[in-house]
């Protein structure tokens, strides 16, 4: 497998003045979020495009952890163009989580916008490459392996996903309308970038992006991923109390609404069978059949027990989830109180002190 250059392209389609291509980190920092979370409860403002910030932007750790099961949620092919996503009836929803990029479900597909810094070759050479890092053997002692190759493989896969999503000019216009790409890019500039990325070293081998997919993070070998199947995978691995890949229920009303659908379906089927049994009992042949009488009796008892059991199970499960969320919230509150060095439950507000 031939190594890739430090940057998959050399053109800077966002720069009109090519003398400023190799800028310092200040202008690159403006292309990153204004704040980021070093921990789930710790907000920070970056001073430079630091490694933690880049790692957070490229984070697909949860999907990489189930890479051996990812075939259940998608196919190992590039995503389909944006116009085709709309033709499938999917609404494009912007999300800034890399791991949710290209995940679809409930009539929508989640897409992370293509940031400006990934269109700057200086960022690739300065922040995603390290000439001093050498590969180590698995059992070799020493410092942990350099994170730059892992981050670069995620960035390259993410860039290739957009090359697949924006294939036609209509796709380009859709991306501009949904603010998925920087507004200053033109269609000829995008075509120039795509040609350079896919052409590579220009050896004319005709492999296209396959040569690049040999280097991407395994998550990006798969294109679109089904949200409901990802949730099922996480439920199976982490248990029914886990939130899954993306939280399906944001309220108890949504929980009851989604889980009562199958109960209504079962009740409708029971009503249909009971109606058929009532018609059968009105006929002489079936009314005199002991087997049919026993079956009708058993199914009548079953029709009384099953809905009550299902309702009790639904209420019991919601009670377990409520207790689990209460305990989890209280633990997080205690942890947050310890981190901040203060306890606010006993504090009085200024209005109460007056």
Buried (B, 14 or more C-beta within 10 A) or exposed (E): EEEBEBBBBEBBBBBEEEEEBEBEBEEBBEBBBEEBEEEEEEEEEBEEBBEEBBBBBBBBEBBBEBBEBBEBBBEEEBBBBBBBBBEEEBEBBEBEBBBBBBBBBEEBBBBBBBBBBBBBBBBBBBBBBBEEEEEEEEEEEEEEBBBBBBBBBBBBBBBBBBBBBBBEEEBBBBBBEBEBBBEEBEEEBBBBBBEBBBEBEEEEEEEEBEBBBEBBBBBBBBBBBBBBBBBBBBBEEEEEEEEBBBEBBEEEEEBBEEBEEEBEEBBEEBEEBBEEBEEBEEEEEBEEBEEBBEBBEEBBEEBEEBBEEBEEEBEEBBEEBEEEEEEEEEEEEEEEEEEEEEEEEEEEEEEEEE
